[in-house]
Amino acid sequence: MREPNFNDMLKVLNKEKPERPTLFEFFLHERLYEKLSGLKLNGNLLNDSRVYIKAYKNAGYDYTTVMG
């Protein structure tokens, strides 16, 4: 699995050419977060942030959206 590269996301936002295609989603469905991460959301901010981060990483995204 390739490593996330947040610099590619920054290039897209700056209208520059990234090294590879860059996926972007504001959010995913709760069931998809749980399926991709192998963890359960429970309403705890720290736990749920871990779920979001692991889900986006496992899906191949270069960043994650976390709620705060």
MIMAR-946992 format. One record per atom (N, C-alpha, C): residue number from 1; residue in three letters; y negated, x negated, z. Coordinates in steps of 0.02 Angstrom, whole numbers, m for minus. Each point is the difference from the previous one (the first is absolute). Last residue first. Example, Ala and Ser with C-alpha at 12.3 -4.5 7.8 and 13.67 -1.06 7.14 Angstrom:
// MIMAR-946992
<2 SER <112 m642 354>>;
<2 SER <m59 m42 3>>;
<2 SER <m55 39 37>>;
<1 ALA <286 m15 m4>>;
<1 ALA <m59 45 0>>;
<1 ALA <m60 m45 0>>;
//
This chain:
// MIMAR-946992
<68 GLY <m918 714 757>>;
<68 GLY <m25 m27 62>>;
<68 GLY <m50 44 34>>;
<67 MET <208 m51 m210>>;
<67 MET <m47 47 30>>;
<67 MET <m26 m29 65>>;
<66 VAL <90 m128 m233>>;
<66 VAL <16 18 69>>;
<66 VAL <m54 45 28>>;
<65 THR <108 m103 m247>>;
<65 THR <m52 41 30>>;
<65 THR <23 15 71>>;
<64 THR <64 m219 m164>>;
<64 THR <21 62 32>>;
<64 THR <m61 36 27>>;
<63 TYR <81 m198 m204>>;
<63 TYR <m44 18 56>>;
<63 TYR <32 60 35>>;
<62 ASP <92 m87 m200>>;
<62 ASP <m35 m60 21>>;
<62 ASP <m45 11 59>>;
<61 TYR <244 125 m83>>;
<61 TYR <m72 3 m3>>;
<61 TYR <m30 m65 27>>;
<60 GLY <240 73 m15>>;
<60 GLY <m29 m49 m46>>;
<60 GLY <m75 2 m7>>;
<59 ALA <167 122 146>>;
<59 ALA <m10 32 m65>>;
<59 ALA <m33 m47 m50>>;
<58 ASN <38 m66 226>>;
<58 ASN <65 11 m31>>;
<58 ASN <m6 33 m68>>;
<57 LYS <m197 m30 128>>;
<57 LYS <28 m66 m18>>;
<57 LYS <66 9 m37>>;
<56 TYR <m103 193 88>>;
<56 TYR <m37 m26 m58>>;
<56 TYR <29 m67 m22>>;
<55 ALA <94 91 194>>;
<55 ALA <14 43 m58>>;
<55 ALA <m36 m27 m62>>;
<54 LYS <m41 m103 209>>;
<54 LYS <66 m16 m25>>;
<54 LYS <17 40 m62>>;
<53 ILE <m205 46 108>>;
<53 ILE <1 m68 m26>>;
<53 ILE <67 m18 m30>>;
<52 TYR <m24 209 111>>;
<52 TYR <m38 m2 m63>>;
<52 TYR <4 m69 m32>>;
<51 VAL <98 26 213>>;
<51 VAL <38 38 m50>>;
<51 VAL <m36 m5 m68>>;
<50 ARG <m110 m90 185>>;
<50 ARG <58 m42 m19>>;
<50 ARG <41 33 m54>>;
<49 SER <m173 125 94>>;
<49 SER <m28 m54 m41>>;
<49 SER <55 m47 m24>>;
<48 ASP <56 169 153>>;
<48 ASP <m9 27 m67>>;
<48 ASP <m31 m52 m47>>;
<47 ASN <30 m58 230>>;
<47 ASN <64 11 m34>>;
<47 ASN <m11 22 m72>>;
<46 LEU <m193 m21 133>>;
<46 LEU <31 m65 m13>>;
<46 LEU <66 7 m37>>;
<45 LEU <m113 201 65>>;
<45 LEU <m38 m38 m49>>;
<45 LEU <33 m67 m17>>;
<44 ASN <131 224 73>>;
<44 ASN <m29 m57 36>>;
<44 ASN <m33 m46 m52>>;
<43 GLY <125 192 m67>>;
<43 GLY <m66 17 24>>;
<43 GLY <m34 m54 41>>;
<42 ASN <220 m7 m117>>;
<42 ASN <3 39 62>>;
<42 ASN <m69 18 28>>;
<41 LEU <171 m96 m227>>;
<41 LEU <m68 12 24>>;
<41 LEU <5 42 63>>;
<40 LYS <201 m166 m88>>;
<40 LYS <m25 68 8>>;
<40 LYS <m73 0 23>>;
<39 LEU <162 m180 m160>>;
<39 LEU <m25 15 67>>;
<39 LEU <m26 72 1>>;
<38 GLY <72 m125 m195>>;
<38 GLY <60 4 42>>;
<38 GLY <m18 15 72>>;
<37 SER <m142 m24 m210>>;
<37 SER <m3 m47 57>>;
<37 SER <65 m2 40>>;
<36 LEU <m30 147 m191>>;
<36 LEU <m13 m69 m22>>;
<36 LEU <2 m50 57>>;
<35 LYS <26 233 48>>;
<35 LYS <55 m23 m42>>;
<35 LYS <m10 m74 m20>>;
<34 GLU <m172 108 122>>;
<34 GLU <60 m10 41>>;
<34 GLU <58 m27 m41>>;
<33 TYR <m200 56 m113>>;
<33 TYR <m13 m56 46>>;
<33 TYR <63 m15 40>>;
<32 LEU <9 190 m132>>;
<32 LEU <5 m60 m40>>;
<32 LEU <m14 m63 42>>;
<31 ARG <m27 214 95>>;
<31 ARG <71 m14 m11>>;
<31 ARG <10 m64 m40>>;
<30 GLU <m223 78 33>>;
<30 GLU <31 m24 62>>;
<30 GLU <74 m18 m10>>;
<29 HIS <m164 m20 m210>>;
<29 HIS <26 55 41>>;
<29 HIS <37 m28 60>>;
<28 LEU <m200 m145 m104>>;
<28 LEU <64 24 m23>>;
<28 LEU <20 59 44>>;
<27 PHE <m252 m124 m76>>;
<27 PHE <49 17 51>>;
<27 PHE <64 22 m34>>;
<26 PHE <m177 m102 m122>>;
<26 PHE <m37 10 62>>;
<26 PHE <48 14 57>>;
<25 GLU <61 m153 m216>>;
<25 GLU <6 69 25>>;
<25 GLU <m42 4 63>>;
<24 PHE <64 m184 m219>>;
<24 PHE <m47 23 51>>;
<24 PHE <13 73 16>>;
<23 LEU <101 m248 m136>>;
<23 LEU <7 71 18>>;
<23 LEU <m50 18 54>>;
<22 THR <10 m197 m202>>;
<22 THR <m15 14 70>>;
<22 THR <4 74 14>>;
<21 PRO <89 m209 m189>>;
<21 PRO <m21 70 12>>;
<21 PRO <m6 14 75>>;
<20 ARG <m38 m251 m50>>;
<20 ARG <54 46 m21>>;
<20 ARG <m25 71 11>>;
<19 GLU <m150 m179 34>>;
<19 GLU <56 m41 m25>>;
<19 GLU <57 43 m27>>;
<18 PRO <m252 102 m6>>;
<18 PRO <47 m26 50>>;
<18 PRO <55 m41 m33>>;
<17 LYS <m263 47 m81>>;
<17 LYS <70 7 m19>>;
<17 LYS <46 m29 55>>;
<16 GLU <m247 116 45>>;
<16 GLU <28 m61 m27>>;
<16 GLU <73 12 m16>>;
<15 LYS <m169 146 115>>;
<15 LYS <5 7 m73>>;
<15 LYS <21 m65 m34>>;
<14 ASN <m12 50 242>>;
<14 ASN <m57 m36 m29>>;
<14 ASN <0 1 m76>>;
<13 LEU <176 100 124>>;
<13 LEU <m60 32 26>>;
<13 LEU <m64 m33 m27>>;
<12 VAL <209 m97 m55>>;
<12 VAL <m6 66 m31>>;
<12 VAL <m64 34 22>>;
<11 LYS <52 m203 103>>;
<11 LYS <m19 m10 m70>>;
<11 LYS <m9 67 m35>>;
<10 LEU <83 1 220>>;
<10 LEU <m72 m16 m2>>;
<10 LEU <m24 m10 m71>>;
<9 MET <229 30 32>>;
<9 MET <m35 62 14>>;
<9 MET <m76 m11 m2>>;
<8 ASP <137 m188 m18>>;
<8 ASP <4 40 m61>>;
<8 ASP <m36 67 9>>;
<7 ASN <22 m140 187>>;
<7 ASN <m52 m25 m46>>;
<7 ASN <2 37 m67>>;
<6 PHE <165 33 172>>;
<6 PHE <m60 41 7>>;
<6 PHE <m56 m23 m46>>;
<5 ASN <269 m19 m3>>;
<5 ASN <m56 m43 m17>>;
<5 ASN <m64 42 1>>;
<4 PRO <284 m2 90>>;
<4 PRO <m62 34 m16>>;
<4 PRO <m56 m50 m14>>;
<3 GLU <254 m69 m51>>;
<3 GLU <m45 7 57>>;
<3 GLU <m63 38 m21>>;
<2 ARG <255 27 m111>>;
<2 ARG <m62 m38 m2>>;
<2 ARG <m43 13 61>>;
<1 MET <275 9 m20>>;
<1 MET <m59 42 0>>;
<1 MET <m62 m45 0>>;
//
